[in-house]
Amino acid sequence: MSGGLTVVGLGPGPAAWTTPAATAALAEATDLVGYGPYLDRLPDRPGQRRHASDNRVELERARHALALAAGGRQVAVVSGGDPGVFAMAAAVFEAVETGDPAWRGLDLRVEPGVTAMLAAAARVGAPLGHDFAALSLSDNLKPWEVIERRLRLAAEADLVLALYNPVSRARPQQLAQAFAVLGQIRDAGTPVVFARAVGRADERVTLATLAEVTDIAADMATMIIVGSSETRLVARAGGGAWVYTPRHYGGGR
């Protein structure tokens, strides 16, 4: 029996945000491999095996999935959001590069998904309508000095910023440090979106300015979008505002 492996993303929240292609791959799999809470989002299917693991063992998880596929299983590696954005697809290819040469001959596919920054942006309007950069604030796999340098350069380039993994119990101080860097470059009135658990029952979306961010709580379920100098607010008839960044830059149309 010839095995294969597909890396899929569930999207950030409801089942409606999981693509049909990802749903088909999940249905066809003999084995599901992933972080436990992601697997818990999926319905049980007779005969389908689940291999749950902790969130910090991505490479080990990828190697286990590849070994299952090499043994003839049809494996789906499950991520949240899009599997190629700070998620399991990169871990799988890292395992392929450094692992058993036979893994390079596997039927290996990645199915795209809806990542958190797209869901958060859609909730508030179109803040990613012009050039933007996506950065993870986690220093588990890279030094904080690298994160700070990238933040500074992206801010100086006047890019909208989508910030993943902003804070955790092990990293309670780094979001404040990131905003301190941005505060040296961006105007205090720059729009900032805090979008927590978008699409889930505990969703919370807060619109603030860069001057107000220290009073707003965030966690690992929060996506933060920091506007550029061009990002604008459009008042809504019932109160509040839409947030968008024009397609043109510098006032031209």
C-alpha positions as CSV (number, residue, x, y, z in Angstrom):
1,M,0.0,0.0,0.0
2,S,1.4,3.4,-1.0
3,G,1.1,6.0,1.7
4,G,0.9,9.8,1.5
5,L,0.9,12.9,3.7
6,T,-1.2,16.1,3.4
7,V,-0.7,19.1,5.6
8,V,-4.0,20.9,6.2
9,G,-5.1,24.0,8.0
10,L,-8.5,24.1,9.8
11,G,-8.7,27.9,9.5
12,P,-8.9,30.1,12.6
13,G,-12.4,29.2,13.9
14,P,-15.6,27.8,12.4
15,A,-15.8,24.7,10.2
16,A,-17.1,27.0,7.4
17,W,-13.6,28.4,7.2
18,T,-12.0,25.1,6.5
19,T,-11.6,24.7,2.7
20,P,-13.3,21.8,0.9
21,A,-9.9,20.5,-0.2
22,A,-8.8,20.3,3.4
23,T,-12.0,18.7,4.5
24,A,-11.6,16.1,1.7
25,A,-8.0,15.3,2.8
26,L,-9.2,14.9,6.4
27,A,-11.9,12.5,5.4
28,E,-9.6,10.4,3.3
29,A,-6.9,10.1,6.0
30,T,-6.3,6.9,7.9
31,D,-4.3,8.9,10.5
32,L,-4.6,12.4,11.9
33,V,-1.5,14.0,13.4
34,G,-1.5,17.3,15.3
35,Y,-1.7,19.4,18.4
36,G,-4.4,18.0,20.7
37,P,-6.8,21.0,20.7
38,Y,-6.8,21.1,16.9
39,L,-7.6,17.4,16.6
40,D,-10.4,18.0,19.2
41,R,-12.1,20.3,16.6
42,L,-12.6,17.4,14.2
43,P,-15.4,14.8,14.2
44,D,-14.6,11.2,15.0
45,R,-14.5,8.9,12.0
46,P,-14.6,5.1,12.4
47,G,-11.3,3.5,11.8
48,Q,-9.4,6.8,11.8
49,R,-6.4,7.0,14.2
50,R,-5.5,10.1,16.1
51,H,-1.9,11.0,17.2
52,A,-2.1,14.1,19.5
53,S,0.9,15.8,20.9
54,D,2.0,19.0,22.7
55,N,2.3,22.3,20.9
56,R,6.1,22.5,21.2
57,V,7.1,19.3,19.5
58,E,6.5,20.3,15.9
59,L,9.5,18.6,14.4
60,E,8.9,15.3,16.3
61,R,5.3,15.4,15.2
62,A,6.4,15.9,11.6
63,R,8.8,13.0,11.7
64,H,6.2,10.7,13.2
65,A,3.7,11.7,10.5
66,L,6.3,11.0,7.8
67,A,7.2,7.6,9.2
68,L,3.5,6.7,9.2
69,A,3.2,7.7,5.6
70,A,6.3,5.8,4.7
71,G,4.6,2.8,6.3
72,G,1.7,3.0,3.9
73,R,-0.7,5.2,5.9
74,Q,-2.7,8.1,4.5
75,V,-1.8,10.9,6.9
76,A,-3.2,14.3,7.5
77,V,-1.1,16.7,9.5
78,V,-3.4,19.2,11.1
79,S,-2.7,22.9,11.8
80,G,-4.8,25.8,12.7
81,G,-5.2,28.7,10.2
82,D,-3.0,28.2,7.1
83,P,-0.5,25.3,7.6
84,G,2.2,27.3,5.8
85,V,2.1,30.4,8.0
86,F,4.0,29.9,11.2
87,A,2.7,26.3,11.3
88,M,3.3,22.7,10.5
89,A,4.1,22.7,6.8
90,A,7.6,24.2,7.4
91,A,8.2,21.6,10.2
92,V,7.3,18.8,7.7
93,F,9.7,20.0,5.1
94,E,12.4,20.5,7.7
95,A,11.9,16.9,8.7
96,V,12.0,15.8,5.0
97,E,15.3,17.7,4.4
98,T,17.1,16.3,7.4
99,G,15.4,12.9,7.7
100,D,15.1,9.5,5.9
101,P,15.9,10.0,2.2
102,A,12.9,7.8,1.4
103,W,10.6,10.5,2.7
104,R,11.5,12.6,-0.4
105,G,9.6,10.1,-2.6
106,L,6.3,10.3,-0.6
107,D,3.2,11.8,-2.1
108,L,3.4,15.0,0.0
109,R,0.9,17.9,-0.4
110,V,0.0,21.1,1.4
111,E,-3.6,22.4,1.3
112,P,-3.9,26.2,1.9
113,G,-6.2,27.5,4.6
114,V,-7.5,30.8,6.0
115,T,-4.9,32.2,8.3
116,A,-5.7,34.3,11.4
117,M,-4.5,37.6,9.9
118,L,-7.0,37.3,7.0
119,A,-9.9,36.5,9.4
120,A,-9.0,39.4,11.7
121,A,-8.7,41.8,8.7
122,A,-12.0,40.7,7.3
123,R,-13.7,41.4,10.7
124,V,-12.7,45.1,10.7
125,G,-12.6,46.0,7.0
126,A,-9.5,45.9,4.8
127,P,-6.4,46.9,6.9
128,L,-4.2,44.6,4.6
129,G,-5.3,46.4,1.5
130,H,-1.8,47.6,0.7
131,D,1.7,46.2,1.5
132,F,2.1,44.5,4.8
133,A,4.4,42.2,6.8
134,A,3.5,39.3,9.0
135,L,5.8,38.7,12.0
136,S,5.8,36.3,14.9
137,L,6.7,37.8,18.3
138,S,7.7,34.4,19.7
139,D,11.4,34.0,20.4
140,N,11.2,30.3,20.9
141,L,13.0,29.7,17.6
142,K,14.8,33.0,17.0
143,P,16.4,35.6,19.2
144,W,14.4,38.6,20.4
145,E,17.1,40.9,18.9
146,V,16.1,39.6,15.4
147,I,12.4,40.2,16.1
148,E,13.1,43.7,17.3
149,R,15.2,44.5,14.2
150,R,12.6,43.2,11.8
151,L,9.9,45.1,13.6
152,R,11.9,48.3,13.4
153,L,12.7,47.9,9.7
154,A,9.1,46.9,8.8
155,A,7.8,50.0,10.7
156,E,10.4,52.2,9.0
157,A,9.2,50.9,5.6
158,D,5.7,52.0,6.6
159,L,4.2,48.5,6.2
160,V,1.1,47.4,7.9
161,L,2.1,44.8,10.5
162,A,0.3,41.6,11.3
163,L,1.7,40.3,14.6
164,Y,1.3,36.6,15.5
165,N,2.0,35.0,18.9
166,P,2.1,38.3,20.7
167,V,2.3,37.1,24.3
168,S,2.3,34.0,26.4
169,R,2.8,33.0,30.0
170,A,6.4,32.4,29.3
171,R,6.8,35.7,27.4
172,P,4.6,38.3,29.2
173,Q,6.8,41.3,28.5
174,Q,7.6,41.1,24.8
175,L,4.4,42.7,23.4
176,A,5.1,45.8,25.5
177,Q,8.6,45.8,24.2
178,A,7.4,45.5,20.6
179,F,5.0,48.4,21.1
180,A,7.8,50.5,22.6
181,V,9.8,49.9,19.4
182,L,6.8,50.8,17.2
183,G,6.0,53.9,19.3
184,Q,9.4,55.3,18.4
185,I,8.5,55.2,14.7
186,R,4.7,55.3,14.2
187,D,2.3,58.1,15.1
188,A,0.5,57.7,18.4
189,G,-2.8,57.8,16.6
190,T,-2.0,54.8,14.4
191,P,-4.9,52.3,14.3
192,V,-4.3,49.0,16.1
193,V,-6.6,46.0,15.9
194,F,-6.7,43.4,18.6
195,A,-8.7,40.4,17.3
196,R,-9.0,37.5,19.7
197,A,-10.4,34.1,18.7
198,V,-12.0,35.4,15.6
199,G,-14.9,33.1,14.5
200,R,-15.2,31.3,17.8
201,A,-17.7,31.8,20.6
202,D,-15.3,33.8,22.7
203,E,-14.4,36.2,19.9
204,R,-13.4,39.7,20.9
205,V,-12.3,42.5,18.5
206,T,-11.0,45.8,19.9
207,L,-10.0,48.8,17.9
208,A,-7.5,51.2,19.5
209,T,-4.6,53.6,18.8
210,L,-1.0,53.0,19.3
211,A,-1.2,55.3,22.3
212,E,-3.8,53.1,23.9
213,V,-2.4,49.6,23.5
214,T,-0.9,49.2,27.0
215,D,-4.4,49.0,28.4
216,I,-5.6,46.1,26.2
217,A,-5.1,42.5,27.1
218,A,-3.7,40.0,24.6
219,D,-2.8,36.3,24.6
220,M,-1.7,33.6,22.1
221,A,-5.2,33.6,20.6
222,T,-4.9,37.3,19.7
223,M,-3.9,38.6,16.3
224,I,-2.7,42.2,16.3
225,I,-2.8,44.4,13.2
226,V,-0.9,47.7,13.4
227,G,-1.7,50.2,10.7
228,S,0.7,52.2,8.5
229,S,0.7,55.9,8.0
230,E,-2.0,55.4,5.3
231,T,-4.4,53.3,7.3
232,R,-7.7,55.0,7.8
233,L,-10.9,54.7,9.8
234,V,-14.3,55.0,8.2
235,A,-17.1,55.8,10.6
236,R,-20.0,53.3,10.7
237,A,-23.6,54.5,10.8
238,G,-24.3,52.5,14.0
239,G,-21.1,53.5,15.8
240,G,-17.6,52.3,15.6
241,A,-15.5,52.3,12.5
242,W,-14.2,50.2,9.6
243,V,-10.4,50.0,9.2
244,Y,-8.8,50.0,5.8
245,T,-5.5,50.8,4.1
246,P,-6.0,52.3,0.6
247,R,-4.6,50.5,-2.4
248,H,-2.8,53.7,-3.5
249,Y,0.0,55.2,-1.4
250,G,0.7,58.8,-0.7
251,G,-2.6,60.3,-1.7
252,G,-2.5,59.2,-5.4
253,R,-5.4,57.4,-7.1
